[in-house]
Amino acid sequence: MTSAAFKVFVLAVTLLPGIACTKSWIGVPPSDGDPGVPTSDAGGPVVDRATLENQIMARWNVVADGRTSSINFHWGVFDQFPHPTYKGGTAEGYGEFAEVLAGFFERDDNFDFLERNELFETPLLYVFPSGQEGLRTSFEKLSIYFSSDTAFGDIAPATRVRLQAVAERIRASLS
């Protein structure tokens, strides 16, 4: 098999499960290089969907699990994003979530990872056991909402400022 034929084969094998799946594809394969082989999160975009989902959740959980909080924002299943609405929906919960969100964007290379894999607009869902979709948001929408002065919750002014900076970076990245 030639190198070009192998690349087409790997691309087809990589993309077909995403096409047959009911979830949206997340991440965009790079236009150059070898699009069928997942890269490490230190390099270019991660192409393998399951790997990408696991990396997003692992990065989130480093921040969420590293906090002392009355609310657990651990993200265990990709289609059950731990939005504060499903964690009691209290003003305190929204404030704590905003802290986790800001910390997530600021930790290590998380922002660059999201940018590199084109994940700012990726749907973050909460799907109930019945299959009904209860929430659909994105990292972009979350940064905009939680940085707003009109956002619900006990969100510290300093946290809003941190998230405003993130929202601006995301807008710049998407334009």
CNS distance restraints for C-alpha pairs under 8 A (distance, minus, plus):
assign (resid   1 and name CA) (resid   5 and name CA) 6.17 0.50 0.50
assign (resid   1 and name CA) (resid   6 and name CA) 6.25 0.50 0.50
assign (resid   2 and name CA) (resid   6 and name CA) 6.09 0.50 0.50
assign (resid   3 and name CA) (resid   7 and name CA) 6.24 0.50 0.50
assign (resid   4 and name CA) (resid   8 and name CA) 6.37 0.50 0.50
assign (resid   5 and name CA) (resid   9 and name CA) 6.16 0.50 0.50
assign (resid   6 and name CA) (resid  10 and name CA) 6.11 0.50 0.50
assign (resid   7 and name CA) (resid  11 and name CA) 6.03 0.50 0.50
assign (resid   7 and name CA) (resid  34 and name CA) 6.81 0.50 0.50
assign (resid   7 and name CA) (resid  35 and name CA) 7.57 0.50 0.50
assign (resid   7 and name CA) (resid  36 and name CA) 6.68 0.50 0.50
assign (resid   8 and name CA) (resid  12 and name CA) 6.13 0.50 0.50
assign (resid   9 and name CA) (resid  13 and name CA) 6.21 0.50 0.50
assign (resid  10 and name CA) (resid  14 and name CA) 6.02 0.50 0.50
assign (resid  10 and name CA) (resid  36 and name CA) 4.96 0.50 0.50
assign (resid  10 and name CA) (resid  37 and name CA) 7.43 0.50 0.50
assign (resid  11 and name CA) (resid  15 and name CA) 6.06 0.50 0.50
assign (resid  11 and name CA) (resid  35 and name CA) 6.32 0.50 0.50
assign (resid  11 and name CA) (resid  36 and name CA) 4.51 0.50 0.50
assign (resid  12 and name CA) (resid  16 and name CA) 5.81 0.50 0.50
assign (resid  12 and name CA) (resid  36 and name CA) 7.98 0.50 0.50
assign (resid  13 and name CA) (resid  17 and name CA) 7.30 0.50 0.50
assign (resid  13 and name CA) (resid  36 and name CA) 7.90 0.50 0.50
assign (resid  14 and name CA) (resid  18 and name CA) 7.59 0.50 0.50
assign (resid  14 and name CA) (resid  36 and name CA) 5.92 0.50 0.50
assign (resid  14 and name CA) (resid  47 and name CA) 7.95 0.50 0.50
assign (resid  14 and name CA) (resid  48 and name CA) 6.78 0.50 0.50
assign (resid  15 and name CA) (resid  19 and name CA) 6.34 0.50 0.50
assign (resid  16 and name CA) (resid  20 and name CA) 6.21 0.50 0.50
assign (resid  17 and name CA) (resid  21 and name CA) 6.04 0.50 0.50
assign (resid  18 and name CA) (resid  22 and name CA) 7.95 0.50 0.50
assign (resid  18 and name CA) (resid  23 and name CA) 7.56 0.50 0.50
assign (resid  18 and name CA) (resid  24 and name CA) 7.57 0.50 0.50
assign (resid  18 and name CA) (resid  25 and name CA) 5.98 0.50 0.50
assign (resid  18 and name CA) (resid  49 and name CA) 7.47 0.50 0.50
assign (resid  19 and name CA) (resid  25 and name CA) 7.75 0.50 0.50
assign (resid  24 and name CA) (resid 123 and name CA) 7.69 0.50 0.50
assign (resid  25 and name CA) (resid  49 and name CA) 7.24 0.50 0.50
assign (resid  26 and name CA) (resid  49 and name CA) 6.62 0.50 0.50
assign (resid  26 and name CA) (resid  52 and name CA) 7.84 0.50 0.50
assign (resid  26 and name CA) (resid 118 and name CA) 7.91 0.50 0.50
assign (resid  26 and name CA) (resid 119 and name CA) 6.76 0.50 0.50
assign (resid  26 and name CA) (resid 122 and name CA) 6.12 0.50 0.50
assign (resid  27 and name CA) (resid  45 and name CA) 7.39 0.50 0.50
assign (resid  27 and name CA) (resid  46 and name CA) 7.18 0.50 0.50
assign (resid  27 and name CA) (resid  47 and name CA) 6.62 0.50 0.50
assign (resid  27 and name CA) (resid  49 and name CA) 7.58 0.50 0.50
assign (resid  27 and name CA) (resid  52 and name CA) 7.71 0.50 0.50
assign (resid  27 and name CA) (resid 117 and name CA) 4.88 0.50 0.50
assign (resid  27 and name CA) (resid 118 and name CA) 5.43 0.50 0.50
assign (resid  27 and name CA) (resid 119 and name CA) 5.98 0.50 0.50
assign (resid  27 and name CA) (resid 122 and name CA) 7.87 0.50 0.50
assign (resid  28 and name CA) (resid  45 and name CA) 7.49 0.50 0.50
assign (resid  28 and name CA) (resid  47 and name CA) 6.92 0.50 0.50
assign (resid  28 and name CA) (resid 117 and name CA) 6.36 0.50 0.50
assign (resid  28 and name CA) (resid 118 and name CA) 6.50 0.50 0.50
assign (resid  29 and name CA) (resid  35 and name CA) 5.57 0.50 0.50
assign (resid  29 and name CA) (resid  36 and name CA) 7.89 0.50 0.50
assign (resid  29 and name CA) (resid  45 and name CA) 6.82 0.50 0.50
assign (resid  29 and name CA) (resid  46 and name CA) 7.53 0.50 0.50
assign (resid  29 and name CA) (resid  47 and name CA) 5.47 0.50 0.50
assign (resid  30 and name CA) (resid  34 and name CA) 7.87 0.50 0.50
assign (resid  30 and name CA) (resid  35 and name CA) 5.82 0.50 0.50
assign (resid  30 and name CA) (resid  44 and name CA) 7.80 0.50 0.50
assign (resid  30 and name CA) (resid  45 and name CA) 6.57 0.50 0.50
assign (resid  31 and name CA) (resid  35 and name CA) 7.15 0.50 0.50
assign (resid  35 and name CA) (resid  47 and name CA) 6.96 0.50 0.50
assign (resid  36 and name CA) (resid  47 and name CA) 6.90 0.50 0.50
assign (resid  36 and name CA) (resid  48 and name CA) 7.93 0.50 0.50
assign (resid  37 and name CA) (resid  47 and name CA) 6.86 0.50 0.50
assign (resid  37 and name CA) (resid  48 and name CA) 7.52 0.50 0.50
assign (resid  38 and name CA) (resid  45 and name CA) 7.72 0.50 0.50
assign (resid  38 and name CA) (resid  46 and name CA) 5.11 0.50 0.50
assign (resid  38 and name CA) (resid  47 and name CA) 4.90 0.50 0.50
assign (resid  38 and name CA) (resid  48 and name CA) 5.42 0.50 0.50
assign (resid  39 and name CA) (resid  43 and name CA) 6.20 0.50 0.50
assign (resid  39 and name CA) (resid  44 and name CA) 6.20 0.50 0.50
assign (resid  39 and name CA) (resid  45 and name CA) 6.52 0.50 0.50
assign (resid  39 and name CA) (resid  46 and name CA) 5.19 0.50 0.50
assign (resid  39 and name CA) (resid  47 and name CA) 7.13 0.50 0.50
assign (resid  40 and name CA) (resid  44 and name CA) 7.35 0.50 0.50
assign (resid  40 and name CA) (resid  46 and name CA) 6.68 0.50 0.50
assign (resid  41 and name CA) (resid  45 and name CA) 7.13 0.50 0.50
assign (resid  41 and name CA) (resid  46 and name CA) 6.46 0.50 0.50
assign (resid  41 and name CA) (resid  55 and name CA) 7.98 0.50 0.50
assign (resid  41 and name CA) (resid 113 and name CA) 6.87 0.50 0.50
assign (resid  44 and name CA) (resid 116 and name CA) 6.61 0.50 0.50
assign (resid  44 and name CA) (resid 117 and name CA) 7.79 0.50 0.50
assign (resid  45 and name CA) (resid 113 and name CA) 7.86 0.50 0.50
assign (resid  45 and name CA) (resid 116 and name CA) 5.49 0.50 0.50
assign (resid  45 and name CA) (resid 117 and name CA) 4.76 0.50 0.50
assign (resid  46 and name CA) (resid  51 and name CA) 7.42 0.50 0.50
assign (resid  46 and name CA) (resid  52 and name CA) 5.99 0.50 0.50
assign (resid  46 and name CA) (resid 117 and name CA) 6.42 0.50 0.50
assign (resid  47 and name CA) (resid  51 and name CA) 7.92 0.50 0.50
assign (resid  47 and name CA) (resid  52 and name CA) 7.08 0.50 0.50
assign (resid  48 and name CA) (resid  52 and name CA) 6.12 0.50 0.50
assign (resid  49 and name CA) (resid  53 and name CA) 6.14 0.50 0.50
assign (resid  50 and name CA) (resid  54 and name CA) 6.13 0.50 0.50
assign (resid  51 and name CA) (resid  55 and name CA) 6.07 0.50 0.50
assign (resid  52 and name CA) (resid  56 and name CA) 6.21 0.50 0.50
assign (resid  53 and name CA) (resid  57 and name CA) 6.27 0.50 0.50
assign (resid  53 and name CA) (resid  78 and name CA) 6.47 0.50 0.50
assign (resid  54 and name CA) (resid  58 and name CA) 5.96 0.50 0.50
assign (resid  54 and name CA) (resid  78 and name CA) 7.81 0.50 0.50
assign (resid  55 and name CA) (resid  59 and name CA) 6.02 0.50 0.50
assign (resid  56 and name CA) (resid  60 and name CA) 6.17 0.50 0.50
assign (resid  57 and name CA) (resid  61 and name CA) 5.96 0.50 0.50
assign (resid  57 and name CA) (resid  75 and name CA) 5.90 0.50 0.50
assign (resid  57 and name CA) (resid  76 and name CA) 7.24 0.50 0.50
assign (resid  57 and name CA) (resid  78 and name CA) 7.10 0.50 0.50
assign (resid  58 and name CA) (resid  62 and name CA) 6.28 0.50 0.50
assign (resid  59 and name CA) (resid  63 and name CA) 7.08 0.50 0.50
assign (resid  59 and name CA) (resid 104 and name CA) 7.29 0.50 0.50
assign (resid  59 and name CA) (resid 110 and name CA) 7.09 0.50 0.50
assign (resid  60 and name CA) (resid  64 and name CA) 6.16 0.50 0.50
assign (resid  60 and name CA) (resid  74 and name CA) 7.75 0.50 0.50
assign (resid  60 and name CA) (resid  75 and name CA) 7.18 0.50 0.50
assign (resid  60 and name CA) (resid 104 and name CA) 5.88 0.50 0.50
assign (resid  61 and name CA) (resid  65 and name CA) 5.32 0.50 0.50
assign (resid  61 and name CA) (resid  66 and name CA) 7.68 0.50 0.50
assign (resid  61 and name CA) (resid  73 and name CA) 7.81 0.50 0.50
assign (resid  61 and name CA) (resid  74 and name CA) 5.54 0.50 0.50
assign (resid  61 and name CA) (resid  75 and name CA) 6.28 0.50 0.50
assign (resid  62 and name CA) (resid  66 and name CA) 5.89 0.50 0.50
assign (resid  63 and name CA) (resid  67 and name CA) 6.77 0.50 0.50
assign (resid  63 and name CA) (resid 100 and name CA) 6.24 0.50 0.50
assign (resid  63 and name CA) (resid 103 and name CA) 6.36 0.50 0.50
assign (resid  63 and name CA) (resid 104 and name CA) 5.85 0.50 0.50
assign (resid  63 and name CA) (resid 107 and name CA) 7.77 0.50 0.50
assign (resid  64 and name CA) (resid  72 and name CA) 7.33 0.50 0.50
assign (resid  64 and name CA) (resid  73 and name CA) 5.51 0.50 0.50
assign (resid  64 and name CA) (resid  74 and name CA) 5.72 0.50 0.50
assign (resid  64 and name CA) (resid 100 and name CA) 5.77 0.50 0.50
assign (resid  65 and name CA) (resid  72 and name CA) 7.51 0.50 0.50
assign (resid  65 and name CA) (resid  73 and name CA) 7.33 0.50 0.50
assign (resid  65 and name CA) (resid  74 and name CA) 6.16 0.50 0.50
assign (resid  69 and name CA) (resid  96 and name CA) 7.55 0.50 0.50
assign (resid  71 and name CA) (resid  87 and name CA) 6.93 0.50 0.50
assign (resid  71 and name CA) (resid  93 and name CA) 6.70 0.50 0.50
assign (resid  71 and name CA) (resid  96 and name CA) 7.73 0.50 0.50
assign (resid  72 and name CA) (resid  87 and name CA) 7.75 0.50 0.50
assign (resid  73 and name CA) (resid  82 and name CA) 5.47 0.50 0.50
assign (resid  73 and name CA) (resid  83 and name CA) 7.67 0.50 0.50
assign (resid  73 and name CA) (resid  84 and name CA) 7.94 0.50 0.50
assign (resid  73 and name CA) (resid  87 and name CA) 7.82 0.50 0.50
assign (resid  73 and name CA) (resid  97 and name CA) 7.31 0.50 0.50
assign (resid  74 and name CA) (resid  82 and name CA) 6.75 0.50 0.50
assign (resid  75 and name CA) (resid  80 and name CA) 7.23 0.50 0.50
assign (resid  75 and name CA) (resid  81 and name CA) 6.12 0.50 0.50
assign (resid  75 and name CA) (resid  82 and name CA) 5.78 0.50 0.50
assign (resid  76 and name CA) (resid  80 and name CA) 7.46 0.50 0.50
assign (resid  77 and name CA) (resid  81 and name CA) 7.31 0.50 0.50
assign (resid  78 and name CA) (resid 124 and name CA) 7.99 0.50 0.50
assign (resid  78 and name CA) (resid 125 and name CA) 7.78 0.50 0.50
assign (resid  79 and name CA) (resid 124 and name CA) 6.96 0.50 0.50
assign (resid  79 and name CA) (resid 125 and name CA) 5.07 0.50 0.50
assign (resid  79 and name CA) (resid 126 and name CA) 5.39 0.50 0.50
assign (resid  79 and name CA) (resid 127 and name CA) 5.82 0.50 0.50
assign (resid  80 and name CA) (resid 124 and name CA) 7.98 0.50 0.50
assign (resid  80 and name CA) (resid 125 and name CA) 5.91 0.50 0.50
assign (resid  80 and name CA) (resid 126 and name CA) 4.13 0.50 0.50
assign (resid  80 and name CA) (resid 127 and name CA) 5.79 0.50 0.50
assign (resid  80 and name CA) (resid 128 and name CA) 7.79 0.50 0.50
assign (resid  81 and name CA) (resid 124 and name CA) 6.07 0.50 0.50
assign (resid  81 and name CA) (resid 125 and name CA) 5.70 0.50 0.50
assign (resid  81 and name CA) (resid 126 and name CA) 5.36 0.50 0.50
assign (resid  82 and name CA) (resid  86 and name CA) 6.79 0.50 0.50
assign (resid  82 and name CA) (resid  87 and name CA) 7.28 0.50 0.50
assign (resid  82 and name CA) (resid 126 and name CA) 7.71 0.50 0.50
assign (resid  83 and name CA) (resid  87 and name CA) 6.89 0.50 0.50
assign (resid  83 and name CA) (resid  97 and name CA) 7.48 0.50 0.50
assign (resid  84 and name CA) (resid  88 and name CA) 6.63 0.50 0.50
assign (resid  84 and name CA) (resid  89 and name CA) 5.36 0.50 0.50
assign (resid  84 and name CA) (resid  90 and name CA) 7.63 0.50 0.50
assign (resid  84 and name CA) (resid  93 and name CA) 5.80 0.50 0.50
assign (resid  84 and name CA) (resid  94 and name CA) 5.55 0.50 0.50
assign (resid  84 and name CA) (resid  97 and name CA) 6.29 0.50 0.50
assign (resid  85 and name CA) (resid  89 and name CA) 4.25 0.50 0.50
assign (resid  85 and name CA) (resid  90 and name CA) 7.83 0.50 0.50
assign (resid  85 and name CA) (resid  94 and name CA) 7.92 0.50 0.50
assign (resid  87 and name CA) (resid  93 and name CA) 7.02 0.50 0.50
assign (resid  88 and name CA) (resid  93 and name CA) 7.07 0.50 0.50
assign (resid  89 and name CA) (resid  93 and name CA) 6.23 0.50 0.50
assign (resid  89 and name CA) (resid  94 and name CA) 6.88 0.50 0.50
assign (resid  90 and name CA) (resid  94 and name CA) 6.34 0.50 0.50
assign (resid  90 and name CA) (resid 153 and name CA) 7.10 0.50 0.50
assign (resid  91 and name CA) (resid  95 and name CA) 6.32 0.50 0.50
assign (resid  91 and name CA) (resid 152 and name CA) 6.57 0.50 0.50
assign (resid  91 and name CA) (resid 153 and name CA) 3.77 0.50 0.50
assign (resid  91 and name CA) (resid 154 and name CA) 5.19 0.50 0.50
assign (resid  92 and name CA) (resid  96 and name CA) 6.21 0.50 0.50
assign (resid  92 and name CA) (resid 153 and name CA) 6.14 0.50 0.50
assign (resid  92 and name CA) (resid 154 and name CA) 5.44 0.50 0.50
assign (resid  92 and name CA) (resid 155 and name CA) 7.98 0.50 0.50
assign (resid  93 and name CA) (resid  97 and name CA) 6.02 0.50 0.50
assign (resid  93 and name CA) (resid 153 and name CA) 7.26 0.50 0.50
assign (resid  93 and name CA) (resid 154 and name CA) 7.94 0.50 0.50
assign (resid  94 and name CA) (resid  98 and name CA) 6.17 0.50 0.50
assign (resid  94 and name CA) (resid 152 and name CA) 6.95 0.50 0.50
assign (resid  94 and name CA) (resid 153 and name CA) 4.86 0.50 0.50
assign (resid  94 and name CA) (resid 154 and name CA) 6.59 0.50 0.50
assign (resid  94 and name CA) (resid 155 and name CA) 7.02 0.50 0.50
assign (resid  95 and name CA) (resid  99 and name CA) 6.51 0.50 0.50
assign (resid  95 and name CA) (resid 153 and name CA) 5.32 0.50 0.50
assign (resid  95 and name CA) (resid 154 and name CA) 4.60 0.50 0.50
assign (resid  95 and name CA) (resid 155 and name CA) 4.20 0.50 0.50
assign (resid  95 and name CA) (resid 156 and name CA) 7.03 0.50 0.50
assign (resid  96 and name CA) (resid 100 and name CA) 6.45 0.50 0.50
assign (resid  96 and name CA) (resid 155 and name CA) 7.51 0.50 0.50
assign (resid  97 and name CA) (resid 101 and name CA) 6.08 0.50 0.50
assign (resid  98 and name CA) (resid 102 and name CA) 6.10 0.50 0.50
assign (resid  98 and name CA) (resid 146 and name CA) 6.23 0.50 0.50
assign (resid  98 and name CA) (resid 155 and name CA) 6.61 0.50 0.50
assign (resid  98 and name CA) (resid 159 and name CA) 6.97 0.50 0.50
assign (resid  98 and name CA) (resid 160 and name CA) 7.99 0.50 0.50
assign (resid  99 and name CA) (resid 103 and name CA) 6.03 0.50 0.50
assign (resid  99 and name CA) (resid 155 and name CA) 7.94 0.50 0.50
assign (resid  99 and name CA) (resid 159 and name CA) 6.42 0.50 0.50
assign (resid 100 and name CA) (resid 104 and name CA) 5.95 0.50 0.50
assign (resid 101 and name CA) (resid 105 and name CA) 6.43 0.50 0.50
assign (resid 101 and name CA) (resid 143 and name CA) 7.76 0.50 0.50
assign (resid 102 and name CA) (resid 106 and name CA) 6.25 0.50 0.50
assign (resid 102 and name CA) (resid 159 and name CA) 6.86 0.50 0.50
assign (resid 102 and name CA) (resid 162 and name CA) 6.51 0.50 0.50
assign (resid 102 and name CA) (resid 163 and name CA) 5.86 0.50 0.50
assign (resid 102 and name CA) (resid 166 and name CA) 7.95 0.50 0.50
assign (resid 103 and name CA) (resid 107 and name CA) 5.90 0.50 0.50
assign (resid 104 and name CA) (resid 110 and name CA) 6.71 0.50 0.50
assign (resid 105 and name CA) (resid 110 and name CA) 5.62 0.50 0.50
assign (resid 105 and name CA) (resid 111 and name CA) 5.15 0.50 0.50
assign (resid 105 and name CA) (resid 166 and name CA) 7.28 0.50 0.50
assign (resid 106 and name CA) (resid 110 and name CA) 6.82 0.50 0.50
assign (resid 106 and name CA) (resid 111 and name CA) 6.84 0.50 0.50
assign (resid 107 and name CA) (resid 111 and name CA) 7.91 0.50 0.50
assign (resid 109 and name CA) (resid 113 and name CA) 5.98 0.50 0.50
assign (resid 110 and name CA) (resid 114 and name CA) 6.22 0.50 0.50
assign (resid 111 and name CA) (resid 115 and name CA) 6.18 0.50 0.50
assign (resid 112 and name CA) (resid 116 and name CA) 5.83 0.50 0.50
assign (resid 113 and name CA) (resid 117 and name CA) 6.17 0.50 0.50
assign (resid 114 and name CA) (resid 118 and name CA) 5.88 0.50 0.50
assign (resid 114 and name CA) (resid 119 and name CA) 4.91 0.50 0.50
assign (resid 114 and name CA) (resid 120 and name CA) 6.20 0.50 0.50
assign (resid 115 and name CA) (resid 119 and name CA) 6.26 0.50 0.50
assign (resid 115 and name CA) (resid 120 and name CA) 6.78 0.50 0.50
assign (resid 115 and name CA) (resid 173 and name CA) 7.17 0.50 0.50
assign (resid 118 and name CA) (resid 122 and name CA) 7.78 0.50 0.50
assign (resid 119 and name CA) (resid 139 and name CA) 7.60 0.50 0.50
assign (resid 120 and name CA) (resid 138 and name CA) 6.37 0.50 0.50
assign (resid 120 and name CA) (resid 139 and name CA) 5.04 0.50 0.50
assign (resid 120 and name CA) (resid 140 and name CA) 5.15 0.50 0.50
assign (resid 120 and name CA) (resid 170 and name CA) 7.12 0.50 0.50
assign (resid 121 and name CA) (resid 138 and name CA) 5.27 0.50 0.50
assign (resid 121 and name CA) (resid 139 and name CA) 6.38 0.50 0.50
assign (resid 121 and name CA) (resid 140 and name CA) 5.88 0.50 0.50
assign (resid 121 and name CA) (resid 141 and name CA) 7.80 0.50 0.50
assign (resid 122 and name CA) (resid 138 and name CA) 5.62 0.50 0.50
assign (resid 122 and name CA) (resid 139 and name CA) 7.36 0.50 0.50
assign (resid 123 and name CA) (resid 136 and name CA) 6.04 0.50 0.50
assign (resid 123 and name CA) (resid 137 and name CA) 5.61 0.50 0.50
assign (resid 123 and name CA) (resid 138 and name CA) 5.07 0.50 0.50
assign (resid 124 and name CA) (resid 135 and name CA) 7.77 0.50 0.50
assign (resid 124 and name CA) (resid 136 and name CA) 5.61 0.50 0.50
assign (resid 124 and name CA) (resid 137 and name CA) 5.12 0.50 0.50
assign (resid 124 and name CA) (resid 138 and name CA) 5.19 0.50 0.50
assign (resid 124 and name CA) (resid 139 and name CA) 7.62 0.50 0.50
assign (resid 125 and name CA) (resid 133 and name CA) 7.10 0.50 0.50
assign (resid 125 and name CA) (resid 134 and name CA) 7.39 0.50 0.50
assign (resid 125 and name CA) (resid 135 and name CA) 5.38 0.50 0.50
assign (resid 125 and name CA) (resid 136 and name CA) 4.68 0.50 0.50
assign (resid 125 and name CA) (resid 137 and name CA) 6.58 0.50 0.50
assign (resid 126 and name CA) (resid 133 and name CA) 6.07 0.50 0.50
assign (resid 126 and name CA) (resid 134 and name CA) 5.42 0.50 0.50
assign (resid 126 and name CA) (resid 135 and name CA) 4.97 0.50 0.50
assign (resid 126 and name CA) (resid 136 and name CA) 6.78 0.50 0.50
assign (resid 127 and name CA) (resid 131 and name CA) 5.83 0.50 0.50
assign (resid 127 and name CA) (resid 132 and name CA) 5.72 0.50 0.50
assign (resid 127 and name CA) (resid 133 and name CA) 4.44 0.50 0.50
assign (resid 127 and name CA) (resid 134 and name CA) 5.70 0.50 0.50
assign (resid 127 and name CA) (resid 135 and name CA) 7.22 0.50 0.50
assign (resid 128 and name CA) (resid 132 and name CA) 5.41 0.50 0.50
assign (resid 128 and name CA) (resid 133 and name CA) 6.28 0.50 0.50
assign (resid 128 and name CA) (resid 134 and name CA) 6.69 0.50 0.50
assign (resid 137 and name CA) (resid 141 and name CA) 6.13 0.50 0.50
assign (resid 137 and name CA) (resid 142 and name CA) 6.89 0.50 0.50
assign (resid 138 and name CA) (resid 142 and name CA) 6.07 0.50 0.50
assign (resid 139 and name CA) (resid 143 and name CA) 6.13 0.50 0.50
assign (resid 140 and name CA) (resid 144 and name CA) 6.35 0.50 0.50
assign (resid 140 and name CA) (resid 167 and name CA) 6.67 0.50 0.50
assign (resid 140 and name CA) (resid 170 and name CA) 6.63 0.50 0.50
assign (resid 141 and name CA) (resid 145 and name CA) 6.01 0.50 0.50
assign (resid 142 and name CA) (resid 146 and name CA) 5.92 0.50 0.50
assign (resid 143 and name CA) (resid 147 and name CA) 5.99 0.50 0.50
assign (resid 143 and name CA) (resid 163 and name CA) 5.60 0.50 0.50
assign (resid 143 and name CA) (resid 164 and name CA) 7.04 0.50 0.50
assign (resid 143 and name CA) (resid 166 and name CA) 6.61 0.50 0.50
assign (resid 143 and name CA) (resid 167 and name CA) 5.28 0.50 0.50
assign (resid 144 and name CA) (resid 148 and name CA) 6.40 0.50 0.50
assign (resid 144 and name CA) (resid 163 and name CA) 7.38 0.50 0.50
assign (resid 144 and name CA) (resid 164 and name CA) 6.92 0.50 0.50
assign (resid 144 and name CA) (resid 167 and name CA) 5.58 0.50 0.50
assign (resid 145 and name CA) (resid 151 and name CA) 5.97 0.50 0.50
assign (resid 146 and name CA) (resid 151 and name CA) 5.67 0.50 0.50
assign (resid 146 and name CA) (resid 155 and name CA) 7.80 0.50 0.50
assign (resid 146 and name CA) (resid 160 and name CA) 6.51 0.50 0.50
assign (resid 146 and name CA) (resid 163 and name CA) 6.86 0.50 0.50
assign (resid 147 and name CA) (resid 151 and name CA) 7.29 0.50 0.50
assign (resid 147 and name CA) (resid 159 and name CA) 7.54 0.50 0.50
assign (resid 147 and name CA) (resid 160 and name CA) 4.27 0.50 0.50
assign (resid 147 and name CA) (resid 161 and name CA) 6.57 0.50 0.50
assign (resid 147 and name CA) (resid 162 and name CA) 7.68 0.50 0.50
assign (resid 147 and name CA) (resid 163 and name CA) 4.99 0.50 0.50
assign (resid 147 and name CA) (resid 164 and name CA) 5.02 0.50 0.50
assign (resid 147 and name CA) (resid 167 and name CA) 7.71 0.50 0.50
assign (resid 148 and name CA) (resid 160 and name CA) 6.83 0.50 0.50
assign (resid 148 and name CA) (resid 164 and name CA) 7.69 0.50 0.50
assign (resid 149 and name CA) (resid 160 and name CA) 7.67 0.50 0.50
assign (resid 155 and name CA) (resid 159 and name CA) 6.59 0.50 0.50
assign (resid 155 and name CA) (resid 160 and name CA) 6.79 0.50 0.50
assign (resid 156 and name CA) (resid 160 and name CA) 6.46 0.50 0.50
assign (resid 157 and name CA) (resid 161 and name CA) 6.35 0.50 0.50
assign (resid 158 and name CA) (resid 162 and name CA) 6.28 0.50 0.50
assign (resid 159 and name CA) (resid 163 and name CA) 6.19 0.50 0.50
assign (resid 160 and name CA) (resid 164 and name CA) 6.03 0.50 0.50
assign (resid 161 and name CA) (resid 165 and name CA) 6.37 0.50 0.50
assign (resid 162 and name CA) (resid 166 and name CA) 6.48 0.50 0.50
assign (resid 163 and name CA) (resid 167 and name CA) 6.04 0.50 0.50
assign (resid 164 and name CA) (resid 168 and name CA) 6.20 0.50 0.50
assign (resid 165 and name CA) (resid 169 and name CA) 6.29 0.50 0.50
assign (resid 166 and name CA) (resid 170 and name CA) 6.17 0.50 0.50
assign (resid 167 and name CA) (resid 171 and name CA) 6.20 0.50 0.50
assign (resid 168 and name CA) (resid 172 and name CA) 6.20 0.50 0.50
assign (resid 169 and name CA) (resid 173 and name CA) 6.08 0.50 0.50
assign (resid 170 and name CA) (resid 174 and name CA) 6.17 0.50 0.50
assign (resid 171 and name CA) (resid 175 and name CA) 6.24 0.50 0.50
